[in-house]
Structure formats: C-alpha cells, structure tokens
Amino acid sequence: METTDKLSIKDWAEADRPREKMIQKGAAALSDAELIAIIIGKGSSKETAVDLSKRILQSAQNNLNQLGKYHLKDFVKFNGIGSVKAITILAALELGRRRKLVEVVQRDQIEGSHSVHAIFQSLLADLPYEEFWVLLLNQSNKVINRIKISQGGVAATVVDVKLILKSALMEHSPAIILCHNHPSGNKMPSSNDDNLTEKIKSAAKHMDIRVVDHVIVCDGEYYSYADEGRL
C-alpha cells in the first residue's frame, strides 16, 4: 500500500513559513489563514496549521466577521483545535474588535446615522446576542464616551433607563445616541424597541438631555429612528 506523509511547515521553504514570512515581509503580507496558523501554533497529525486554518475559515465562508460569531464549541469541533487553541483564537478576535473601537471613537464628530454605524458596526454586527450601548455627546455632537448598558440573549436585552441617564449626568452630556444590535439580521425595530425608545426619550427630556438617535445595527446594514423621522 502506498503511503504519503504530511509535509510539515518546518519542511517548507523558509520564505513560505508564516512566522518567517511575517518577520521578513510584515504581517500585511500574510493571508488570514497564515495569521490564524501563527495563533494556533500547530495543526494536527493529518494537516498543517495553515491547512487547518483554511478549513476553519472555509466553514465561516472565508469571512472574518462571520468567524467572529463563533463560540468555543464551534472551534473545538475541528480536529487539532482543543480548548486552549480555541480560547487563543477567541482572544485574538476580541482584541481586534477592541482595537477597532479605540480607532473609531476618538472624539468622533457625529454627522448622522452613518457615523454611529461606523462606530458600532465592528463591535455589534457579528455578535450572536444583543447588546445595548449609549454614546454620550457634548454640545458639538462629539463623542465624550461610549458605554455598554446591557447584554442579553438572541432576541432581547434588559435596559435600565436610570443607568442611561445616570451615565449622561455623570459626564455632563447634553445629548445621547442609543444603539443596539439585532443578531437575527432583521434591522427593523420591534414594538419593544419602539416602546423603549419612547420611554428613554421621555425620561431624558425631564433631565434636559436630547436623544439624538437610536440606531439598530445588523450585519452590513442598520436602521435609524432619526432618519425615519421617529424622534
């Protein structure tokens, strides 16, 4: 019987090995699979780390945003990925998400719903559960801070209106923007979204705080209450 041995990454030309390639050419020269291969370190007895990484990416349609929705259980189903490697990948994805947030929220000028979407797209669009955030603005509609109010399940999250107003008052914010995601991919607001928006708007008015917008983020699109003339 003919047998074939797997060619390990150590047997590759040095210029083709992900680590050496990164040293010589920089991280930008590496493919997504090669970057993941560096993160997981090694593959299984049947495939290299790069081949394993390619399979993982293919399962997510080669889309990093889709990969960002994976849980621990989604990674450990791959032969060669144990809990330690899975946690390492999840940590790397979370760092990328947080870095994006730091880059986009630096006293951003809010010029409309598209500005809000740019801030929250990378944070919320690929989450498998709902999160509710508030942007605190100054008089010039520049971002003072962003605060996560709550995290819930696939269909909803509980929002404490008092916590939103407290956050705005503590930072002397005269205006706020509400934002949450719909993991279902349906950008249209629910009746609960409508009721909550009106409740927050009414309570904020008594504190002389303006609710500028409420934006619902989905994967690739969003809904704006302000754009629809509903605020």
C-alpha angles and dihedrals in degrees: 000000000000115000130195125202122218112250106234123217088249088065093055123099107276092242090058097051110103097229095045091043090053092050093049101038107017133248093287090067092062125089121235089257092052092050091051089047089058090050095051093041100209141016131224134286089271103044142023124253089256093052091047090049090051090054091050091050092046089056087059093047088256088288118134091200089057090046088054089065092061122112129209091268091055093058100042091058087075115090106246095029114100128175093275094054091042092053090048091054092046091050091051092050091049092050089053090051092049093047090055090053093051090051096051101040106064104125089308116195108234106221098166144314091307089064091054091047091051090055098047105030096088092041102048112016097081099040117118091213136046124267127183120211137176128209114212113212135193126222090279093054091251119143115260096176145332120228132188108225101183148346123213145155136300095284106032149351130215113247123200107210091196090059091053093051092044090054091051094046094048091056095038091241114169094192138034139190121209122214137176138156136240110216089192090072092237107124096192115108120247125226087258089055090051093049093046092049092052091046093052092043092052094047093045092052090063088057094047090248119139121220100215098182147336112219125193112204125207132167103295099347143053145196123229122198089200093052090051091051093244100129 
